[in-house]
Amino acid sequence: MSATLLAVAGIFVREGRLLMSRRPKGGTWPGLWELPGGKVEDGETPEEALVREWREELDAIPLGAVPFDFGTESGLVPGRSRRHVTLLFFRVRGLRGTPSAKGVEAVRWCPADEARLLATPPADAPVLARLAAEGGGAFRDTGDAEGRALAREAVENDPFIEGSEALRVRRAVTFVKRGSTEERDVRGLLVATPHGARAYRNVCPHVPIPLDRDGEPLLSADGRFLVCRNHGALFTPEDGRCVAGPCEGDSLASLRVVRSGAGWALGGGEAP
């Protein structure tokens, strides 16, 4: 029995290397390397399907996808009955997250000379050839200024705090999150303490400017204090209280954080 399917695939190139994934064993085209994507489900747009597939397979989110090419496959597919597939290829201009082999056998970043040696599904081969030809034998990066802006916006809208999964004692992470319609963006810092993670607004009580300056570390050399690099004030990480400096006795405004996977996310509102 014949069937017609609509599928999508994403093209993302960073520093001349194309993101590809290896199909799992037991499915269609097992073990072949492909441009990641999958079937468009009922009720989905192709763009929505691409986002869902990358989330499920790569644990990453494609941003700013624009149409690039299309292809078709028909005939007997290994392990499946006869079918016809229309495959839509999208150029991905931004990426949220770090791709990993969540729902595929493996992922890799391939330069053009490596990608052309890989075994791929039939519809992918002409797209890879076009990408290399347009780049003069190499792959051109697909990211652009708008894609990078979309990635920044995605980070700011997501309550998860980037870098918090690697948080440890004597380390602090700064972040910016999109505020509500009544509130400006939230600029904060997350610090590990012996009693758990603590988060504060990254604003000095003495003068309303961030504690960090020119990439200087937020913590003192011994890790005992958060340091305002503008005024030299010292704050205890456990409660944000200033113990030395022009704002002695004042405290940093606390932010509520909650566990989120291996890291931390803003929980909404000020901490008690």
C-alpha positions, 0 to 999 in steps of 0.5 A, spaced: 500 500 500 502 506 498 503 512 502 505 520 501 508 523 507 511 530 508 517 531 512 522 536 514 529 537 515 534 543 518 540 545 515 545 549 520 552 550 519 557 553 524 564 555 523 564 551 516 561 545 519 554 542 518 550 539 523 548 532 522 545 526 525 545 518 525 539 515 524 537 509 529 537 502 528 531 499 527 528 505 523 528 507 516 535 508 513 538 505 519 545 508 521 545 513 515 547 520 516 542 525 515 540 533 516 536 532 522 528 532 522 522 528 521 515 527 519 510 533 519 504 530 524 497 532 523 495 539 525 503 541 525 506 546 520 512 544 517 516 549 521 513 547 528 514 540 526 522 542 525 522 545 532 519 538 535 523 534 531 530 537 533 527 538 541 526 530 541 532 528 537 537 533 539 535 537 545 536 543 541 531 548 538 532 551 531 530 558 530 529 563 524 528 557 519 527 559 512 525 555 506 531 552 502 530 546 498 525 540 497 526 533 495 522 527 494 523 520 495 519 514 492 519 506 492 521 501 497 525 504 503 529 499 507 525 496 513 518 499 510 513 498 505 513 502 498 511 510 500 512 517 497 515 522 501 516 530 500 522 533 504 522 540 505 529 543 507 530 549 511 536 553 513 536 554 520 539 561 522 539 561 530 540 555 535 538 554 542 541 549 546 547 544 544 545 539 540 546 532 543 544 525 541 537 525 545 533 521 540 538 519 535 544 514 535 549 520 534 550 527 532 556 530 528 559 537 525 561 536 518 566 540 514 564 539 506 569 534 504 567 530 510 560 530 509 560 528 502 563 521 504 558 519 509 552 515 507 546 519 507 538 518 505 537 519 497 534 526 498 539 529 502 545 528 497 543 533 492 542 538 498 549 537 501 552 538 494 548 544 493 550 547 499 558 545 498 557 548 491 554 555 493 560 555 498 565 554 493 567 547 496 565 549 503 559 550 507 557 557 509 555 559 516 547 559 516 547 563 522 546 571 521 544 577 525 537 576 526 538 568 528 543 570 533 538 576 536 532 570 536 537 566 540 538 571 545 531 573 545 530 565 547 535 565 552 532 571 555 524 568 555 526 562 558 526 562 566 532 556 565 539 560 567 544 558 562 550 555 565 547 553 572 548 546 571 555 547 572 554 551 578 559 549 584 561 553 590 566 559 589 562 560 582 557 565 580 553 566 574 550 572 571 544 572 567 539 577 564 531 575 563 525 578 560 521 581 565 513 582 565 510 587 561 510 591 568 517 590 569 524 591 566 529 586 564 531 582 570 539 582 571 541 577 576 546 573 579 546 566 581 551 563 586 553 556 590 553 556 597 554 551 602 546 551 603 544 551 596 544 556 590 542 563 592 540 568 586 540 576 587 538 582 582 545 584 580 544 591 582 548 594 588 544 597 593 549 603 593 548 605 586 544 602 582 549 599 577 551 591 576 556 589 581 561 586 575 565 590 571 569 589 565 569 581 566 572 581 573 570 575 577 564 576 582 567 572 587 573 574 592 579 570 591 577 566 597 570 565 595 567 568 601 564 574 598 560 577 592 564 583 590 562 590 587 567 591 583 565 598 582 565 600 589 569 595 593 563 593 597 563 585 600 556 581 600 555 574 603 553 569 598 548 566 603 544 572 604 546 577 600 548 582 606 553 587 605 558 587 610 563 592 608 563 598 603 559 604 602 552 600 603 554 596 609 548 593 612 544 593 606 542 587 602 542 585 595 534 584 592 533 576 592 530 572 587 526 566 587 530 560 584 527 553 583 531 546 580 530 545 573 533 539 570 541 539 572 540 546 573 536 552 576 531 557 573 527 563 576 521 561 580 518 568 579 518 574 584 522 576 590 525 570 594 522 571 601 
